[in-house]
Amino acid sequence: MITTQGKSTQCSQYILEDAINNNKGSDTRIVVTQPRRIAAISVAERIANERDEDVGKSVGYAVRFNKKAPRDSGSIEFVTTGILLRRLINDPSLSDISHVMIDEVHERDIDTDFLLVLLRDLLKKRPELRVILMSATLDAESFGEYFSNEDDSASVPVMSVPTKPRHPVEVIQLEDMAGDGKVLVDDIPADVQGLAQSLLRLQDLQLQLDLEEAVAEDAAALRIQTRSLAEDEGNMSNDEDDTDSSDSDSDSSDDEEGSSIQSPSSTKRLKALRRAVAMRSKARGQTNTTAPAAKLQMSEKKEIGELTTRLVAKLAEYVAKVELDAGRKGSVLCFFPGLDEIKEAMSILEENLSLKKKIKVLPLHSTIPQQDQQKVFIPADYGAVKVILATNIAESSVTIDDVLAVVDSGLVRELNWDAEKSMSTMVTVPTSKASSTQVSYIWSERKYSGIHTSQ
């Protein structure tokens, strides 16, 4: 069974209560996987609180270096994906488990994919085992086909769980804060507007540079493909090859525009970059979109990251002031790509001593101690606002009930393969459109939530 737009908390509790009501509680043991440790711990504590009991009775958790196991039967246990894989090594049949729920299955890391392979093979040996995949952004049909039995015409059932009523979310983009967008933002401080304008200028320069590099790569790939076809047909000599290489720079534009051969790299990326540059030029009131961009220096690339961090911090401070003046209490959630940016934002926010008693700055990262992570779930005191500085760990893995506004840097840090160096490196890249949509979707379920994105 695959559920979309589901909630692991409600679903697991329903399964357990239904089994108890049908006198099958002793045979029911549910294991729910979470992609991160903090998610497994926080969800377990939340369900235990809803059941008016302590963690370790009918609800427990197991993560690396920390464990509060539930009772042996009639229980729900939240674990990380790695913990369940470890259990499969010791007990390949999961003999004491009746239900396995994989939450946030759209986070397609290697552990989750490997777990799905093992569970599909296990279902052939244990057809009574129930496997439930859950996600708010899942392509349920493809996963249903993957788990369907080839010898059986019956398909895997797909269930959609409706969400709570959604509330309007006001989205403010970087261009709006810089005074360059269609939406007019009143009372934005001058320093925030100046930071937004500077960041937008550097981003436009980076966008133009990306377009030039894409055009050069496209022309080079086109020349290689043309030469390869000529060699296959036997129409190219060594002299022609040398001549082709010598004047490749002069005729690259003619190849790109006039040749009927399509370059393999002439894809959506190049078209998207051209559209983006044209849109930005139109927004600035310029018509020339082909002017060469100045090469970004390393200092300017570093400045883009510093400006983004400072802008998010200053904007979070401004939003917190607005919420305090309105007499509301709650949290302002800020998304950063990594721990370095979180520390830098903390130092910026702590510069304003006048707001130190009213604004409580809380980091949320996997490397900080667990007791410090749990502070983000404690409701804010009356007349105070929490400013939570987090990575995308807070996007879907945890639930913070009192969020009033979200400030998104639009950047994430992920592991990418560098073909030139033949190694994997951690790089900071723009977040995907799907992730931004999910953030908007999640926080629209809260009454006062507003999303203020910087990109």
Backbone torsions as a table, in degrees:
resi	resn	phi	psi	omega
1	MET	NA	133.7	-179.2
2	ILE	-121.8	128.5	-179.9
3	THR	-113.2	140.3	175.3
4	THR	-116.2	151.4	-177.1
5	GLN	53.9	36.2	-175.1
6	GLY	-99.5	173.6	178.2
7	LYS	-125.6	120.7	-178.3
8	SER	-65.2	-30.8	-177.9
9	THR	-66.7	-51.9	-178.7
10	GLN	-67.0	-40.8	-176.2
11	CYS	-65.1	-44.8	-178.7
12	SER	-66.2	-39.8	178.6
13	GLN	-66.5	-39.0	179.2
14	TYR	-62.6	-43.5	-179.8
15	ILE	-62.0	-43.8	-179.2
16	LEU	-65.9	-46.8	-179.4
17	GLU	-64.3	-38.2	178.4
18	ASP	-64.9	-39.4	178.6
19	ALA	-66.0	-40.0	179.1
20	ILE	-65.2	-41.8	179.8
21	ASN	-65.8	-25.5	179.1
22	ASN	-100.5	21.1	177.2
23	ASN	58.4	33.0	177.8
24	LYS	-120.5	17.0	-177.6
25	GLY	-62.1	-36.4	-177.9
26	SER	-68.5	-20.8	-179.3
27	ASP	-97.0	3.6	-174.3
28	THR	-109.0	122.0	173.4
29	ARG	-139.2	116.4	-172.8
30	ILE	-106.1	131.8	174.4
31	VAL	-116.0	125.6	-179.3
32	VAL	-117.4	123.8	179.5
33	THR	-92.5	145.0	175.0
34	GLN	-127.9	147.8	-176.0
35	PRO	-72.0	-18.0	-176.0
36	ARG	-136.3	155.6	-177.7
37	ARG	-63.5	-46.2	-177.1
38	ILE	-61.8	-32.8	178.2
39	ALA	-67.6	-44.1	-179.7
40	ALA	-61.8	-43.1	-177.8
41	ILE	-69.9	-47.5	-175.5
42	SER	-66.4	-38.9	179.6
43	VAL	-69.0	-39.5	178.2
44	ALA	-62.4	-44.4	179.1
45	GLU	-65.7	-35.0	178.9
46	ARG	-65.9	-44.8	-179.8
47	ILE	-68.1	-40.3	177.6
48	ALA	-60.8	-38.9	177.5
49	ASN	-65.7	-40.0	177.5
50	GLU	-65.1	-31.3	178.9
51	ARG	-88.2	3.8	177.0
52	ASP	58.1	50.2	178.4
53	GLU	-150.7	168.2	178.2
54	ASP	-85.4	154.3	174.7
55	VAL	-65.3	132.8	-178.5
56	GLY	118.3	-6.1	176.3
57	LYS	-97.1	-96.6	178.1
58	SER	-86.7	-12.4	-179.1
59	VAL	-128.0	135.4	178.1
60	GLY	-149.3	-177.3	178.6
61	TYR	-149.9	160.2	176.7
62	ALA	-146.9	115.1	175.6
63	VAL	-130.2	176.7	-178.3
64	ARG	-64.9	127.1	177.9
65	PHE	68.5	10.2	-179.9
66	ASN	-153.2	132.2	-176.7
67	LYS	-155.2	135.1	169.4
68	LYS	-134.8	90.2	-173.3
69	ALA	-71.7	143.2	175.1
70	PRO	-81.5	-179.0	177.2
71	ARG	-65.4	164.9	-172.6
72	ASP	-69.5	-27.7	-177.7
73	SER	-135.9	156.4	-178.7
74	GLY	60.2	53.6	-171.7
75	SER	-142.5	163.3	174.5
76	ILE	-125.3	127.4	179.4
77	GLU	-125.3	127.9	178.1
78	PHE	-99.6	127.8	-176.7
79	VAL	-135.8	161.8	170.8
80	THR	-82.0	163.4	-177.7
81	THR	-60.9	-38.2	-179.9
82	GLY	-64.7	-35.2	178.3
83	ILE	-64.5	-42.6	-179.9
84	LEU	-67.2	-37.4	176.7
85	LEU	-63.2	-38.7	177.4
86	ARG	-63.3	-38.6	178.4
87	ARG	-67.5	-33.5	178.2
88	LEU	-66.6	-26.5	175.7
89	ILE	-68.5	-44.2	-178.7
90	ASN	-77.9	-32.2	-178.9
91	ASP	-138.1	83.7	-174.1
92	PRO	-59.1	-22.7	-178.4
93	SER	-95.3	-5.4	-176.4
94	LEU	48.5	53.5	-170.3
95	SER	-60.8	-28.7	-176.6
96	ASP	-97.3	8.1	-178.2
97	ILE	-108.9	134.2	178.1
98	SER	-103.3	-30.6	-178.7
99	HIS	-135.5	136.1	174.0
100	VAL	-121.9	121.3	178.7
101	MET	-114.1	124.7	178.1
102	ILE	-104.4	104.9	-179.1
103	ASP	-90.0	153.8	-179.2
104	GLU	52.9	47.6	-174.7
105	VAL	-69.5	-14.4	179.1
106	HIS	-71.1	-15.2	176.3
107	GLU	-78.8	82.3	-167.8
108	ARG	-76.3	69.7	173.6
109	ASP	-88.7	172.9	-174.2
110	ILE	-66.7	-33.6	179.4
111	ASP	-65.7	-44.3	-179.4
112	THR	-65.4	-44.1	179.9
113	ASP	-62.7	-41.4	179.0
114	PHE	-66.3	-38.0	177.9
115	LEU	-62.9	-40.5	179.0
116	LEU	-63.8	-37.8	177.5
117	VAL	-62.6	-45.8	-178.9
118	LEU	-66.1	-39.5	-179.1
119	LEU	-68.6	-36.9	177.9
120	ARG	-63.6	-40.2	176.6
121	ASP	-68.7	-35.7	-179.4
122	LEU	-67.1	-33.2	-179.7
123	LEU	-63.3	-26.0	177.1
124	LYS	-69.7	-31.1	179.0
125	LYS	-88.8	-31.3	-179.2
126	ARG	-126.0	77.7	-178.1
127	PRO	-64.5	-19.2	179.4
128	GLU	-78.8	-13.5	178.0
129	LEU	-68.4	134.5	179.6
130	ARG	-102.9	122.9	178.6
131	VAL	-114.5	124.0	-177.2
132	ILE	-122.0	123.3	177.5
133	LEU	-104.0	135.0	-174.3
134	MET	-132.7	138.7	176.8
135	SER	-170.1	151.3	176.5
136	ALA	-89.7	-14.7	-177.7
137	THR	-128.4	35.6	-172.4
138	LEU	-92.6	139.6	169.0
139	ASP	-82.4	86.6	-169.2
140	ALA	-63.3	-35.0	-176.3
141	GLU	-62.5	-41.0	-178.3
142	SER	-66.6	-39.0	177.3
143	PHE	-70.6	-33.8	177.0
144	GLY	-63.6	-41.2	177.7
145	GLU	-65.7	-35.1	-178.9
146	TYR	-65.4	-38.4	-177.5
147	PHE	-91.6	-5.4	178.9
148	SER	-69.5	144.2	178.6
149	ASN	-77.2	126.0	-178.9
150	GLU	-63.2	-28.6	-178.5
151	ASP	-87.0	-5.2	-176.5
152	ASP	-120.3	131.4	-178.9
153	SER	-75.0	-16.6	-178.4
154	ALA	-69.8	135.8	-179.2
155	SER	-95.2	161.8	178.2
156	VAL	-72.5	128.5	-179.2
157	PRO	-67.3	142.9	178.4
158	VAL	-119.4	128.8	-178.1
159	MET	-124.4	135.2	177.8
160	SER	-109.1	124.5	-179.3
161	VAL	-99.1	117.2	-179.4
162	PRO	-65.9	148.2	-179.8
163	THR	-90.7	178.3	175.1
164	LYS	-68.9	164.6	176.6
165	PRO	-58.0	135.6	-178.3
166	ARG	-91.8	148.8	-179.2
167	HIS	-112.1	153.5	-179.9
168	PRO	-61.2	140.4	178.8
169	VAL	-119.9	125.5	177.5
170	GLU	-89.0	120.9	-177.9
171	VAL	-105.7	122.3	179.6
172	ILE	-115.8	119.6	-176.9
173	GLN	-91.8	171.4	179.2
174	LEU	-60.5	-40.5	-179.9
175	GLU	-62.3	-33.9	179.4
176	ASP	-66.2	-42.3	-179.5
177	MET	-69.6	-26.8	179.0
178	ALA	-86.0	-1.0	-178.0
179	GLY	76.6	19.6	-175.6
180	ASP	-110.6	-0.2	-175.8
181	GLY	-106.1	-177.4	-179.7
182	LYS	-79.0	-26.4	-178.5
183	VAL	-90.0	126.2	178.5
184	LEU	-90.4	124.6	-179.2
185	VAL	-103.0	114.0	-178.4
186	ASP	-81.2	149.9	170.7
187	ASP	63.2	20.3	174.7
188	ILE	-70.1	127.6	-179.6
189	PRO	-58.3	151.9	-177.4
190	ALA	-62.9	-37.4	-179.1
191	ASP	-68.0	-36.4	177.2
192	VAL	-67.2	-42.3	178.9
193	GLN	-64.5	-39.1	177.8
194	GLY	-64.9	-41.4	176.4
195	LEU	-62.4	-41.4	179.8
196	ALA	-64.0	-41.4	179.1
197	GLN	-65.6	-42.4	178.8
198	SER	-64.3	-43.4	179.4
199	LEU	-65.1	-39.8	-179.8
200	LEU	-65.3	-37.7	179.0
201	ARG	-63.8	-45.4	179.7
202	LEU	-67.8	-35.5	178.1
203	GLN	-67.4	-36.8	176.2
204	ASP	-64.0	-39.5	177.3
205	LEU	-64.6	-42.3	177.8
206	GLN	-64.6	-38.0	179.6
207	LEU	-64.5	-43.5	178.1
208	GLN	-63.8	-40.0	178.2
209	LEU	-64.8	-41.8	177.4
210	ASP	-60.1	-38.8	179.1
211	LEU	-65.3	-44.2	179.5
212	GLU	-62.2	-41.6	178.7
213	GLU	-65.9	-38.7	179.0
214	ALA	-65.8	-40.0	178.0
215	VAL	-64.4	-42.6	179.1
216	ALA	-64.3	-41.9	178.3
217	GLU	-65.0	-38.4	179.9
218	ASP	-65.3	-43.3	179.6
219	ALA	-65.5	-40.4	179.3
220	ALA	-64.8	-42.9	178.4
221	ALA	-64.3	-35.1	178.9
222	LEU	-66.4	-42.0	178.5
223	ARG	-64.6	-40.0	179.3
224	ILE	-64.7	-40.9	-179.6
225	GLN	-67.9	-39.5	178.3
226	THR	-63.4	-44.4	179.4
227	ARG	-64.7	-38.1	-179.6
228	SER	-65.2	-42.1	177.9
229	LEU	-64.6	-38.7	179.3
230	ALA	-66.3	-39.5	178.1
231	GLU	-66.0	-37.9	178.8
232	ASP	-64.1	-34.0	-179.4
233	GLU	-87.3	-5.4	179.0
234	GLY	74.0	26.2	-176.2
235	ASN	-103.4	8.1	-176.5
236	MET	-123.5	129.6	175.7
237	SER	-101.6	173.3	179.1
238	ASN	-64.3	-37.5	178.9
239	ASP	-63.0	-41.7	179.6
240	GLU	-65.8	-36.2	179.8
241	ASP	-63.9	-42.2	179.2
242	ASP	-66.0	-40.9	179.0
243	THR	-64.5	-39.5	-180.0
244	ASP	-62.1	-38.2	-178.5
245	SER	-71.9	-34.4	-175.3
246	SER	-70.3	-36.0	-177.6
247	ASP	-108.9	25.9	-177.5
248	SER	-65.5	-32.6	-178.1
249	ASP	-70.9	-32.8	-174.7
250	SER	-75.3	-30.7	-175.3
251	ASP	-110.0	15.4	-178.0
252	SER	-64.6	-39.1	-178.3
253	SER	-69.2	-35.7	178.8
254	ASP	-66.0	-40.0	177.8
255	ASP	-60.4	-41.7	-174.7
256	GLU	-66.0	-40.4	-173.9
257	GLU	-88.6	-36.3	-168.6
258	GLY	-100.4	-22.0	-174.8
259	SER	-72.4	143.9	177.8
260	SER	-84.5	-11.0	179.1
261	ILE	-79.1	131.3	179.7
262	GLN	-91.1	127.1	177.9
263	SER	-69.6	141.7	178.1
264	PRO	-62.6	-24.5	-179.9
265	SER	-95.2	3.7	177.3
266	SER	-80.9	78.2	-169.4
267	THR	-118.9	-165.3	-178.8
268	LYS	-63.0	-28.7	-177.3
269	ARG	-61.2	-45.9	-179.0
270	LEU	-64.9	-42.9	178.7
271	LYS	-65.1	-39.6	179.8
272	ALA	-65.9	-39.6	178.4
273	LEU	-64.8	-40.4	178.7
274	ARG	-64.4	-41.0	178.1
275	ARG	-64.7	-41.4	-178.7
276	ALA	-63.8	-44.3	179.0
277	VAL	-63.8	-41.0	178.9
278	ALA	-63.7	-40.5	179.2
279	MET	-65.2	-42.6	-179.7
280	ARG	-68.1	-37.8	178.0
281	SER	-65.7	-39.0	178.0
282	LYS	-65.8	-39.2	179.4
283	ALA	-65.2	-32.2	179.1
284	ARG	-86.0	-4.9	-179.9
285	GLY	80.6	21.9	178.6
286	GLN	-105.0	154.6	-179.7
287	THR	-112.8	-21.1	-177.7
288	ASN	-86.9	108.0	-179.4
289	THR	-105.6	3.5	-176.8
290	THR	-108.6	2.6	179.8
291	ALA	-63.6	136.5	-178.4
292	PRO	-65.4	141.1	179.1
293	ALA	-88.1	142.2	175.0
294	ALA	-67.4	142.3	-178.3
295	LYS	-65.8	127.3	178.3
296	LEU	-70.5	126.9	175.9
297	GLN	-78.3	161.9	179.0
298	MET	-60.5	-36.0	179.3
299	SER	-64.0	-36.3	179.8
300	GLU	-72.1	-36.9	176.7
301	LYS	-63.8	-40.1	176.8
302	LYS	-66.6	-34.5	-179.2
303	GLU	-66.4	-32.0	177.7
304	ILE	-60.7	-45.4	179.0
305	GLY	-65.9	-41.2	179.9
306	GLU	-66.9	-40.5	178.2
307	LEU	-63.8	-41.1	179.6
308	THR	-61.8	-46.3	179.7
309	THR	-62.1	-45.2	-179.0
310	ARG	-66.4	-38.6	179.4
311	LEU	-64.3	-44.7	179.7
312	VAL	-62.9	-42.5	179.9
313	ALA	-64.0	-46.9	-179.6
314	LYS	-66.0	-37.8	178.4
315	LEU	-68.0	-38.0	176.8
316	ALA	-63.3	-39.9	177.7
317	GLU	-63.2	-41.6	179.5
318	TYR	-65.4	-44.2	179.8
319	VAL	-64.0	-40.0	178.4
320	ALA	-61.7	-39.9	177.0
321	LYS	-62.3	-41.9	179.5
322	VAL	-61.9	-43.6	-179.7
323	GLU	-67.0	-37.2	178.2
324	LEU	-66.8	-42.0	178.6
325	ASP	-64.8	-29.3	178.9
326	ALA	-82.1	-3.6	178.4
327	GLY	78.2	19.7	-179.9
328	ARG	-99.9	154.6	173.6
329	LYS	-121.1	150.0	-178.5
330	GLY	159.4	-151.4	-174.6
331	SER	-129.8	148.4	168.9
332	VAL	-112.5	115.1	-174.8
333	LEU	-96.5	125.2	-178.8
334	CYS	-116.7	134.6	179.0
335	PHE	-103.3	127.4	177.2
336	PHE	-126.5	158.9	-179.3
337	PRO	-74.6	-27.0	-176.2
338	GLY	-161.3	-178.0	-174.9
339	LEU	-68.8	-35.2	180.0
340	ASP	-60.9	-42.8	179.2
341	GLU	-67.5	-34.8	178.0
342	ILE	-64.2	-44.7	179.3
343	LYS	-64.0	-40.2	179.4
344	GLU	-65.0	-41.6	178.8
345	ALA	-65.2	-37.2	178.1
346	MET	-61.0	-42.7	179.8
347	SER	-66.2	-34.7	178.3
348	ILE	-67.6	-43.6	-178.5
349	LEU	-69.2	-31.6	-178.6
350	GLU	-79.3	-5.2	176.7
351	GLU	-68.4	-30.8	-178.4
352	ASN	-85.6	95.7	-175.6
353	LEU	-71.7	-24.4	-177.3
354	SER	-68.3	-24.3	-179.0
355	LEU	-103.2	6.0	-173.3
356	LYS	-64.3	-32.4	-179.0
357	LYS	-80.7	-24.1	-176.2
358	LYS	-97.7	-25.3	-179.9
359	ILE	-113.2	122.6	179.4
360	LYS	-106.2	115.8	-176.8
361	VAL	-90.6	124.6	-177.0
362	LEU	-129.0	120.7	174.4
363	PRO	-82.5	150.3	176.9
364	LEU	-136.0	103.5	-177.8
365	HIS	-148.6	153.0	-175.5
366	SER	-66.3	-20.2	-175.9
367	THR	-89.2	-12.7	-179.1
368	ILE	-82.1	157.2	-177.6
369	PRO	-57.9	151.6	-176.2
370	GLN	-62.0	-39.1	-178.9
371	GLN	-64.3	-30.3	176.3
372	ASP	-75.8	-33.3	177.0
373	GLN	-63.5	-37.5	-175.8
374	GLN	-70.9	-14.2	-179.2
375	LYS	-65.3	-25.6	-177.7
376	VAL	-68.8	-19.4	-178.5
377	PHE	-89.0	-11.3	179.1
378	ILE	-76.2	124.5	-178.4
379	PRO	-57.7	147.2	179.5
380	ALA	-71.0	148.1	176.5
381	ASP	-70.5	161.7	180.0
382	TYR	-64.1	133.7	-179.3
383	GLY	77.6	19.9	179.2
384	ALA	-137.1	155.9	179.6
385	VAL	-131.8	133.8	173.9
386	LYS	-89.8	134.8	171.7
387	VAL	-109.6	107.6	-175.6
388	ILE	-96.7	121.0	179.8
389	LEU	-103.9	109.0	-171.5
390	ALA	-134.4	163.2	167.7
391	THR	-90.9	-168.9	-179.5
392	ASN	-69.4	6.8	172.3
393	ILE	-60.3	-28.6	-178.7
394	ALA	-90.0	2.8	-177.6
395	GLU	-69.8	-46.7	-176.7
396	SER	-142.9	-9.0	-174.0
397	SER	-86.1	-23.9	-177.9
398	VAL	-129.5	160.2	179.3
399	THR	-123.2	116.3	176.6
400	ILE	-110.3	113.1	-166.3
401	ASP	-74.8	-24.5	-170.4
402	ASP	-105.7	28.6	-178.9
403	VAL	-72.1	128.1	178.7
404	LEU	-99.0	-34.9	-177.4
405	ALA	-153.3	155.3	179.7
406	VAL	-123.8	129.9	175.0
407	VAL	-114.6	114.2	-172.1
408	ASP	-110.6	124.4	176.9
409	SER	-72.3	-17.5	-178.9
410	GLY	74.0	15.7	-178.0
411	LEU	-125.9	144.7	175.2
412	VAL	-135.6	156.8	177.1
413	ARG	-110.2	124.5	-176.8
414	GLU	-141.0	165.4	-177.8
415	LEU	-89.0	118.5	179.3
416	ASN	-120.5	152.7	179.2
417	TRP	-91.3	124.8	178.2
418	ASP	-97.7	107.7	-176.1
419	ALA	-67.8	-32.8	-178.9
420	GLU	-69.1	-40.1	-178.7
421	LYS	-91.3	-10.1	-178.5
422	SER	56.4	45.6	178.9
423	MET	-156.0	159.5	177.7
424	SER	-89.3	138.8	-179.7
425	THR	-134.6	149.9	174.5
426	MET	-85.3	121.1	-178.7
427	VAL	-127.9	154.0	176.2
428	THR	-96.1	122.0	-176.1
429	VAL	-131.5	159.3	175.3
430	PRO	-63.3	144.3	179.3
431	THR	-69.5	156.8	-179.0
432	SER	-77.1	159.5	178.5
433	LYS	-64.8	-35.2	179.6
434	ALA	-64.1	-40.0	179.0
435	SER	-66.0	-41.7	178.1
436	SER	-63.4	-39.9	178.5
437	THR	-64.5	-39.8	-180.0
438	GLN	-66.6	-38.5	176.1
439	VAL	-59.8	-46.0	179.3
440	SER	-63.2	-39.2	-178.3
441	TYR	-67.4	-42.7	-177.1
442	ILE	-65.2	-49.0	-173.6
443	TRP	-78.6	-10.9	175.8
444	SER	-72.5	-10.5	177.3
445	GLU	-81.4	-5.3	-179.6
446	ARG	-107.2	140.5	-167.3
447	LYS	-62.2	-43.1	-172.7
448	TYR	-99.9	7.8	-171.4
449	SER	-72.3	139.3	172.5
450	GLY	-139.5	145.0	-177.7
451	ILE	-110.1	122.0	178.4
452	HIS	-116.6	98.5	-176.3
453	THR	-97.3	144.8	178.8
454	SER	-93.7	-8.1	177.6
455	GLN	-141.1	NA	NA
